[in-house]
Amino acid sequence: MDTNCDASLDATKSFISTLIFFISFLGTYVITWVIQYMISKNDIKQINAAIKQLEERGD
């Protein structure tokens, strides 16, 4: 009976460990995506400002 209980406990620990791994991965992915999005958004603003300046010189 103890063997069955130990196997069940091991399965629960494995599931929890796997769940923690995926949550950790997802958290890292989301943080990285947000940082890249903010940097890209800033870059796009700078590019649009440069294009606007070039268009104003051409007029």
RORO-48166 format. One record per residue: residue number from 0; residue in one letter; chain; x, y, z of N, C-alpha, C in turn. Coordinates in steps of 0.001 Angstrom, whole numbers, plus 500000, padded with zeros to 6 digits. Each point is the difference from the previous one (the first is absolute). Layout:
N
R  NUM  a  A  X  Y  Z  X  Y  Z  X  Y  Z
...
This chain:
59
R  0  m  A  500824  498808  500000  499176  501192  500000  500873  501263  500000
R  1  d  A  501117  499963  500711  500896  501154  500028  500578  500295  498638
R  2  t  A  500284  498982  499218  500573  500188  498672  499050  500783  499110
R  3  n  A  498728  499686  500061  498995  500704  499209  499900  501460  500433
R  4  c  A  500061  500244  501266  499933  501356  500545  501241  500800  499576
R  5  d  A  501166  499367  500059  501243  500656  499585  499965  500346  498521
R  6  a  A  499482  499104  499175  499907  500255  498557  499068  501168  499726
R  7  s  A  498902  500059  500723  499046  501094  499834  500629  501328  500420
R  8  l  A  500751  499971  501084  500680  501204  500478  501056  500462  498997
R  9  d  A  500752  499052  499438  501006  500332  498994  499349  500606  498758
R  10  a  A  498862  499450  499592  499297  500528  498834  499520  501429  500267
R  11  t  A  499526  500250  501206  499542  501345  500365  501172  500978  500004
R  12  k  A  501129  499568  500565  501189  500861  500018  500480  500289  498584
R  13  s  A  499977  498994  499138  500416  500186  498602  499082  500981  499289
R  14  f  A  498693  499859  500239  499032  500905  499379  500221  501432  500466
R  15  i  A  500192  500176  501304  500217  501342  500549  501306  500590  499452
R  16  s  A  501044  499196  499923  501275  500473  499456  499847  500410  498536
R  17  t  A  499276  499212  499240  499773  500327  498582  499175  501277  499880
R  18  l  A  498995  500139  500841  499170  501199  499983  500823  501241  500338
R  19  i  A  500845  499905  501004  500872  501120  500375  500942  500349  498853
R  20  f  A  500531  498996  499320  500893  500230  498863  499277  500785  498908
R  21  f  A  498782  499576  499647  499263  500677  498930  499598  501416  500405
R  22  i  A  499606  500190  501254  499648  501345  500462  501233  500905  499954
R  23  s  A  501139  499471  500415  501248  500761  499959  500367  500364  498566
R  24  f  A  499886  499049  499104  500301  500248  498583  499057  501053  499437
R  25  l  A  498713  499854  500282  499010  500939  499489  500248  501401  500544
R  26  g  A  500332  500102  501284  500302  501298  500590  501192  500664  499336
R  27  t  A  501042  499231  499769  501188  500527  499332  499669  500445  498579
R  28  y  A  499193  499204  499303  499604  500322  498631  499215  501303  499956
R  29  v  A  499050  500158  500918  499164  501203  500018  500845  501236  500321
R  30  i  A  500877  499897  500979  500858  501136  500354  500882  500401  498820
R  31  t  A  500590  499009  499329  500841  500280  498837  499194  500651  498887
R  32  w  A  498789  499487  499754  499151  500558  498949  499647  501453  500299
R  33  v  A  499660  500304  501255  499629  501367  500370  501185  500944  499803
R  34  i  A  501182  499579  500412  501194  500844  499829  500261  500251  498522
R  35  q  A  499942  498940  499184  500226  500163  498565  498938  500895  499370
R  36  y  A  498754  499869  500445  498914  500824  499467  500242  501478  500310
R  37  m  A  500407  500285  501240  500236  501392  500379  501167  500587  499204
R  38  i  A  501066  499222  499830  501155  500478  499230  499595  500234  498544
R  39  s  A  499268  499061  499420  499575  500128  498605  499082  501205  499822
R  40  k  A  499096  500201  500950  499077  501133  499917  500774  501316  500007
R  41  n  A  501009  500093  500840  500837  501195  500071  500772  500186  498688
R  42  d  A  500542  498913  499472  500729  500076  498729  499093  500461  498865
R  43  i  A  498786  499487  499955  499058  500390  498945  499673  501488  500104
R  44  k  A  499851  500512  501221  499749  501437  500179  501164  500818  499450
R  45  q  A  501226  499560  500283  501182  500723  499510  500088  499939  498483
R  46  i  A  499708  498854  499410  500033  499856  498539  498935  500884  499366
R  47  n  A  498800  500009  500562  498932  500844  499454  500360  501478  500091
R  48  a  A  500645  500408  501099  500431  501391  500144  501049  500347  498949
R  49  a  A  500925  499091  499739  501030  500242  498988  499375  500087  498610
R  50  i  A  499054  499135  499707  499320  500036  498698  499244  501313  499839
R  51  k  A  499341  500435  501066  499247  501250  499956  500939  501173  499718
R  52  q  A  501182  500000  500628  500969  501072  499758  500472  499990  498546
R  53  l  A  500238  498819  499455  500424  499901  498604  498914  500473  499053
R  54  e  A  498761  499665  500310  498898  500451  499157  499839  501501  500056
R  55  e  A  500225  500616  501166  499882  501449  500134  501113  500710  499232
R  56  r  A  501177  499417  499960  501109  500599  499229  499711  499917  498504
R  57  g  A  499351  498948  499589  499718  499807  498581  498930  500906  499464
R  58  d  A  499148  500521  500898  498885  500852  499538  500456  501364  499588
